[in-house]
Amino acid sequence: MVGAGAHGHINPNLPVIAELVARGHRVQYAVPAAFAALAASSGATPLPHTTELPDGVEQPWPDDPVAGMQLFLDEGRHVTPQLEAALQHDRPDVFLADIGGYAARVLGVRWGVPCVQLSPAMVAWEGFEQDTGMADLYASPAGREYLARFGAWLAAEGVELTPETFTGIPDSSIVLIPRLLQPHAEKVDPGRYTFVGPCLDARAHQGEWDDEVDVLVSLGSAYTADPDFWRRVAEAFAGRRVVLAIGRRLDPADLGPLPAGTTAHAWVPQLAVLRRTALFVTHAGMGGCSEGLATATPMIAIPQAVDQFGNAEMLAEAGVGVVVDRDAVTVEALRRAAATLDDEAVRARCAAAAAELAGAGGAGRAADLVEASVPDDGSRSTVTPGG
């Protein structure tokens, strides 16, 4: 498995890795050294490497989309020779690759090893580049420079694919998100992409949570450094059992006195908390949305960046969430949103969404597909899971 140095890229696939290990497979996980212990929690053997990706705290991720794409390109260029040296005499039967794990596909092409993507995010559909504005982005001066650099690297590595195909059209992809959160799901190629849903059946490494919670509030790890936001949320739900997951960029003391029943934490085992939570206030990252859906928890979505806006709208369209604009977060707006979600019809839709996810197969189905990617005789082949 070739991952990327961010919790949102690693956590979603750990249950798949754990399932493969439990079935007796030897799994190595190439990951930045700071994430080696997290990778090892799945039972895999870490292959630590140096990284050029930001840590998300001292080094924030860029807002500019081309700058973000450049980071993953630079990381691919940086990691590929490290991984090649580590595996030259111990080549795998299958490469698994995060959407940012470019080294896996490069070495897979060069070595004739099947490469299966484990996608923690939405995947491409027919007309994706036009629908999302990617075509215009690629046509911009910065986009053209990015494509030229990417194309030159692929050519130097002996990979005869365009950058658009390399990043946007995997040989095969196991999609670890709810189909409910996939835009234009009807236009996704079922011969290339298989939706197994979020794999939430092996999160013991995160710990447990014993207390009942009325409201869990989390903006992930990158959008937390706004004390006023947390104060407004605390006031909006004063008198209820509220857990604020404020991240590591703030000190709880920065928030001042909190209402009785409200506690602030740098980190919580989110899935375990959600299993005991009545309402989830989230930035609508894919991981949080998936966990909210899987636990049948109504959500107030306050998107901050990138795919979160689309995720939030899809939650609202499905009738399991309400969107509050990040610039319009007031005590009154939060209370109105919570009142809208306090409804039997909403709870029924949340329960139906959770049941659909439970039937998608999760880690077991994903592991089946990985195992099917190499014939029993061990010869190399491409994989087209379908379904």
Stockholm file with secondary structure:
# STOCKHOLM 1.0

chainA/1-387         MVGAGAHGHINPNLPVIAELVARGHRVQYAVPAAFAALAASSGATPLPHTTELPDGVEQPWPDDPVAGMQLFLDEGRHVTPQLEAALQHDRPDVFLADIGGYAARVLGVRWGVPCVQLSPAMVAWEGFEQDTGMADLYASPAGREYLARFGAWLAAEGVELTPETFTGIPDSSIVLIPRLLQPHAEKVDPGRYTFVGPCLDARAHQGEWDDEVDVLVSLGSAYTADPDFWRRVAEAFAGRRVVLAIGRRLDPADLGPLPAGTTAHAWVPQLAVLRRTALFVTHAGMGGCSEGLATATPMIAIPQAVDQFGNAEMLAEAGVGVVVDRDAVTVEALRRAAATLDDEAVRARCAAAAAELAGAGGAGRAADLVEASVPDDGSRSTVTPGG
#=GR chainA/1-387 SS CBCCSSHHHHGGGHHHHHHHHHTTCCCEEEEEGGGHHHHHTTTCEEEEECCCSCCSSSSCCCSSHHHHHHHHHHHHHHHHHHHHHHHTTSCCSCEEECTTCHHHHHHHHHHTCCEEEEESSCCCCTTHHHHHTHHHHHHSHHHHHHHHHHHHHHHHTTCCSCHHHHHHCCSCEEECSCGGGSTTGGGSCTTTEEECCCCCSCCGGGCCCCSCEEEEEECTTTSCCCHHHHHHHHHHTTTSCEEEECCSSSCGGGGCSCCTTEEEESCCCHHHHHTTEEEEEECCCHHHHHHHHHTTCCEEECCCSTTHHHHHHHHHHTTSEEECCGGGCCHHHHHHHHHHHCSHHHHHHHHHHHHHHHTTCHHHHHHHHHHTTSCTTCCCCCCCCCC
#=GC SS_cons         CBCCSSHHHHGGGHHHHHHHHHTTCCCEEEEEGGGHHHHHTTTCEEEEECCCSCCSSSSCCCSSHHHHHHHHHHHHHHHHHHHHHHHTTSCCSCEEECTTCHHHHHHHHHHTCCEEEEESSCCCCTTHHHHHTHHHHHHSHHHHHHHHHHHHHHHHTTCCSCHHHHHHCCSCEEECSCGGGSTTGGGSCTTTEEECCCCCSCCGGGCCCCSCEEEEEECTTTSCCCHHHHHHHHHHTTTSCEEEECCSSSCGGGGCSCCTTEEEESCCCHHHHHTTEEEEEECCCHHHHHHHHHTTCCEEECCCSTTHHHHHHHHHHTTSEEECCGGGCCHHHHHHHHHHHCSHHHHHHHHHHHHHHHTTCHHHHHHHHHHTTSCTTCCCCCCCCCC
//
